[in-house]
């Protein structure tokens, strides 16, 4: 299928053929990638994506992932992932925000993003229900209620500016994925 082909292309760029980045881009919605396939569900949770003008390679971001974690960290992370999934099925920004917390990978990846903590705090103060690194970074994703997107976007850009980093913020929602257009003429 197209996801596995795209994952092979990702391997050229990042060194590993993971579908975790390409599946949501192609399929849209909320996707969960497992060894035996991709599960997708429609979701309409409002988000703000803030993209700083810094470079973090997927290879570097994967390189900081710890090789081990404590049982408590794993239990907490699995619980958060379940909360995130339930929140997505209900289009509930509060549950999604609670489920976005990760004590294993994200703390290491945030060290690669200048100003991350200030941007995270600014987004939460402006009304975000959850904030995390988007994929391998450097983008930062904030989940929120629809009416809070503008204030959150502004707060995130301002916080990056204060850290000396240019950025752009996009007010959006989880998309429908790629669309194939074909010219039959």
C-alpha positions in Angstrom: 0.0 0.0 0.0 1.0 3.7 -0.3 1.8 4.0 3.4 4.5 1.3 3.2 6.0 2.8 0.0 6.1 6.3 1.7 7.7 4.7 4.8 10.5 3.4 2.6 11.1 6.9 1.4 11.3 8.1 5.0 14.0 5.5 5.6 16.1 7.2 3.0 15.8 10.5 4.9 15.8 9.4 8.5 17.5 6.0 8.4 14.4 4.0 9.5 11.2 3.0 7.7 8.6 4.1 10.2 5.1 4.9 9.1 4.4 7.2 12.1 5.0 10.3 10.0 3.8 9.3 6.6 0.5 7.6 7.7 -1.2 10.7 9.1 0.0 12.8 6.2 -1.5 10.4 3.7 -4.5 9.2 5.5 -5.5 12.1 7.6 -7.5 11.8 10.8 -5.9 10.3 13.9 -3.7 7.3 13.1 -2.2 4.6 15.2 0.6 2.7 13.5 1.3 -0.9 14.7 3.5 -3.7 13.4 0.5 -5.2 11.5 -1.0 -2.0 10.0 -2.5 1.4 10.5 -5.7 2.2 12.3 -7.4 5.5 11.4 -10.3 7.4 12.8 -11.9 10.7 11.9 -11.2 13.4 14.4 -11.9 17.2 14.4 -10.0 18.4 17.4 -8.8 22.0 16.9 -5.1 22.5 16.9 -2.4 25.2 16.5 0.8 24.1 14.8 3.8 26.4 15.5 6.8 25.9 13.3 10.0 27.5 14.4 12.7 28.5 11.9 15.2 25.9 13.3 16.3 22.6 12.0 15.9 19.3 13.8 16.5 16.2 11.7 14.4 13.2 12.3 17.6 11.1 12.6 18.8 13.4 15.4 15.4 13.4 17.1 15.2 9.6 17.0 18.8 9.5 18.3 17.9 11.1 21.7 15.1 8.6 22.4 16.1 6.7 25.6 16.9 3.1 25.1 15.1 2.2 28.3 12.3 3.5 30.6 11.1 2.7 34.1 8.0 0.7 34.6 6.2 3.8 36.0 7.1 5.8 32.9 5.8 3.1 30.6 2.6 2.7 32.6 2.0 6.4 32.6 2.7 6.8 28.9 0.4 3.9 28.0 -2.4 5.4 30.1 -1.8 8.8 28.4 -1.9 7.2 25.0 -5.2 5.6 25.8 -6.6 8.9 27.1 -5.5 10.6 23.9 -7.2 8.0 21.8 -10.5 8.2 23.7 -10.3 12.0 23.4 -9.8 11.8 19.7 -12.8 9.4 19.3 -14.9 11.9 21.3 -13.4 15.1 19.7 -12.7 16.2 23.3 -9.8 18.7 23.5 -9.6 18.3 27.3 -9.0 14.5 27.1 -6.7 14.9 24.1 -4.7 17.5 26.0 -4.4 15.3 29.1 -3.3 12.4 26.9 -0.6 14.3 25.1 1.8 14.1 28.0 4.8 11.8 27.6 7.6 11.4 30.1 9.9 9.2 28.0 10.5 10.7 24.5 9.3 14.3 24.6 11.5 15.5 27.5 14.6 14.5 25.4 13.3 15.9 22.1 12.4 19.3 23.7 16.1 19.9 24.4 16.6 20.1 20.6 14.1 23.0 20.3 15.2 26.4 21.5 12.5 28.1 23.5 10.3 25.0 23.8 9.4 25.4 27.5 8.5 29.1 27.2 6.4 28.3 24.1 4.6 25.5 25.9 3.9 27.6 29.0 2.6 30.5 26.8 0.3 28.2 24.9 -1.1 26.7 28.1 -1.6 30.2 29.6 -3.5 31.2 26.4 -5.9 28.3 26.7 -4.3 25.2 25.2 -5.4 22.0 26.8 -2.2 20.2 25.8 1.1 20.9 24.1 3.8 18.6 22.7 6.4 18.3 20.1 4.9 17.4 16.7 6.5 14.2 15.5 10.3 14.5 15.6 10.1 18.3 15.8 10.8 21.1 15.6 7.1 21.9 15.2 5.0 22.3 18.4 1.4 21.2 18.4 -1.2 22.7 20.8 -4.7 21.2 21.2 -7.4 23.6 22.2 -11.0 24.7 21.9 -11.9 26.3 18.6 -12.3 29.8 20.0 -8.9 29.8 21.7 -6.8 29.2 18.5 -5.9 32.8 17.7 -4.7 33.7 21.2 -2.7 30.5 21.4 -1.1 31.0 18.0 -0.1 34.6 19.0 1.3 33.5 22.3 3.4 30.7 20.8 4.9 33.0 18.1 5.6 35.7 20.8 7.3 33.2 23.0 9.5 32.0 20.2 10.3 35.7 19.4 11.4 36.3 23.0 13.7 33.3 22.6 15.2 34.8 19.5 13.6 32.3 17.1 11.4 33.2 14.1 8.3 31.1 13.8 4.9 30.8 12.1 1.7 29.5 13.7 -1.2 27.8 11.9 -4.7 27.6 13.3 -6.2 24.4 11.9 -7.8 21.1 12.8 -6.9 17.5 12.1 -7.1 17.1 8.3 -8.6 14.6 5.9 -5.2 13.6 4.5 -3.9 13.6 0.9 -6.2 13.8 -2.1 -5.3 12.2 -5.4 -6.2 14.3 -8.4 -6.2 12.6 -11.8 -6.5 14.2 -15.2 -8.4 11.8 -17.4 -8.3 14.0 -20.5 
